[in-house]
Amino acid sequence: MGLKIITNSSRETKKLGKVLAEDILKRNLKKQAFVIGLIGDLGGGKTTFLQGFAKGLGIRTRILSPTFVIIKRFEIQNSRFKNFYHIDCYRIEKPKEILKLGFADIIKDPQNIVAIEWAEKIQKILPREMLILKFKFLEKNKREIKISGYPTVDNYLLTRFLNLIK
């Protein structure tokens, strides 16, 4: 089960990210961080989505994929969440490598929102309760994004996104 959305431009992909982030900020805290796994090929729209997502969290810093540093932390202002962690596992060869960078502590803290690009590379150590976004390149700027695995996926989110891109 889940939701499938087609975005027709990078602008729409960013808008979807923004809408989802705003929705997450309204949610009650859990016993762990809010974790999002992003899966898809190079050029699939993962980083573009996260640029909009960060904007929805109120982060003004430009978001680039942390491929070489692996983890970047951004402060979230005026929210019960305090940090947004952007993790890129593209260069990770074994899941244990990410643990050496404090990953276990990051995902335990309920004040964190954690987005993981190339999440499939560390699948064995990811929490069970997490949001999964699968990106598929369709053509030019068109992407299929499947959202599943967490109760933030509902018709309200889809309706809000569709209203914003009209």
N, C-alpha and C positions, 0 to 999 in steps of 0.2 A: 504494500500500500504506500501511498505517498502522493506527490504532486509533480506533474510534468509541465514545465513552462518553456516556451520558445521565446528567446529574445532575438530581435532583428538588428541590433546595433550594440556597440560597446556602451552607449548611453543607457540603453534599456538594461543591459547586464548590470551596470553600476546602480541603476534605480532599484533593481531587485535586491541587490546587496543592502542598499540603504533601508528599504522597507523591512527586510528581515532583521536587520540590526535594531531598528526602532521597536520592532515587535519583541525581540529578546530583552531589551531594556525594561520592558513592562512586566516581565515574568518574575515569579517568586524565585528566591535563591534556593539552590539545591545544596546537597552536602558536598558537592565537588564543583569544579569549574564547569562552565557551559562550553562544551567541546564541539567543534564543527570539523568534520573531515571532508576535504575537497579532493575529488578524484577525477582524472581526465588527462588526455594527452597534452603535450606542449601546444600552446596556442589555443587551448580549449576555453579560456575565459576565466580561469581561477583567480589570477591576480587582478584582473579587471573587476570581477565581482567584489573582491576584497577591498578595492579602492572605494567603491560605493558603500560597502559594509562599514568601513572605518569612518566614513563621513556620517553615516547613520548613528555611529557611536559618539559623534561630536569631535572626532580626531581631525585636526587640520593638517597634520604632517602628511606629505606625499608618501603614498604606500608603494613600495617596490618589493619585488620578491626577494626575500633574504637568502638566496641560493647559496652564497658563500659564507655568510655568518650563521646561517641556519635558523636562529631565533632572534626576533626583534620584539621589544616590549614598548608599548605606548600607554600613557596614562589616560584613563577615562575620567572626565570631570563631571561633577554634579549627578552622580549615579551611585547606586549601591554596589555596582561593579567598579573596581579600581584600576584594573589592567586589561589591556588587550594584547595577547601574544600572537604574533604572526610567525608561524613555523613552516619552513620549507624543507621537506625530507628528500628532495630530488637527489642530493649527494649522499644520502644515508645508504649504506650497504647492508647493515644488520640493525635490527630494532634496538639492540642494546646500546648502540652508539648514542642515541638520543637521551638515554637515561643518564649518561655521564654529564649531560648539559642541564640537569635539574628538572627534567620533564615530569618525573613523578610528583615532585612538590608543586609544580605549576598546575597540573590537572587536579590536584587535591584541593586547592584553594578556591572556595566558592565566590571569591571576589574577582576571579579571572574569567575572561572570555578567551578561548583559545581556538584559533583557526589553523588547520594543518593542511598545507598543500602536499600532494603526493602521500596522502594518509595511508594508502594501501601498503606502503613500504614498511609501516610500523603497526600494521593491523593487529598483530599478536599482543601488543601492549596497550591498545586503546581501550578506553572505558566502554562498557556495554551501552550505557545511556549517552548517546550523542546524536547529533544531527549529521546526516550524510548528504552531500551534494555531488552528483555525478554530472560532469560536463562533457558534452559531445559536440564537436565541430560539425556543422551541417554544410554551410557554404559561406563564403566571404565573411560577413559579420554575424551570421545567424548561428545561434547556439541552442541546443536542447539541454535544459538543466532539470535533473530529477532530484527532488528533495524528499528525504525519508528519514525515519528513525527517531523522530522526536515530536512531541505534541505541538510544536510551533507551527506545524504544517496544517493549515485549515483553509476553508473557503474565504475567511476574512482576509488572510494574507494575499491570496490570489486576487480577490476583488480589489483590494487596495492597490496592488501592483498594476492591475489592468487599468484602473482609473487614472493612475499617475502617467501612464505612457500614452494615453489618448491625446 
